[in-house]
Amino acid sequence: MAHITTARPVGAGFSVTTLFAGLVGRISAWNEARITRNSLMALSDRELDDLGLSRADIESVAQGTYRQSF
């Protein structure tokens, strides 16, 4: 005997909630990177050097991809 169901598996398909949560997450990550970037740009070269950073490192620090080499 054949069994037909119309119920969708949990998590399958399009979800407005998932879309909205993803959008909010991306906006939040962008804003955090912006704040970090602006804060680091406000430091002098001497202060950045004290942190072990250069101006070239600021973008990667803001994006969370900075890897310190020893």
Phi, psi and omega in degrees: 000136181277146179237123180244133179231148178252359180284136176271146174297149180298132177087359181268146175088190184275137178225123178297323179297316179295317178298313180296317179297320177296319178296314178298320178297317179293320178295319179296317179295319178298316182294319177298318178295321178298315180296316179298313180301312181296321179295316180290324179294335180283345180282152175283166177300324179296315180295319177298319179298323177298330178274354182081025182239161171236171179299329179293339181276345189301314183297317180291328175294315181297324180276350179083017181251006183290132175235119181282131176258138182261000000 
